[in-house]
């Protein structure tokens, strides 16, 4: 999975979360026919939830990028190991006596 795909996935998740939060505000307001104090409380609570979601997205993005970087390093190490083994195989083949 490329970084671009990961970034797009995070954007989709953020948009979906925003839609869910907006739907939550609408539902709360519709149910309660809220007073101004209730609306203020609900907005503060919503702001807190948005901050938590943003923090979670940052953490997930950081974890994903760390895993992606670690995977890329592993691929590089394996590539170097394959090159070394290929070189060693050529050395061994060149040292092998001709078959009869």
ABEGO torsion letter per residue (X at the ends): XBAAAAAAAAAAAAAAAAAAAAAAAAAAAAAAGBBAAAAAAAAAAAAAAAAAAAAAAAAAAAAAAAAAAAAAAAAAAAAAAAAAAAAAAAAAAAABBBBX
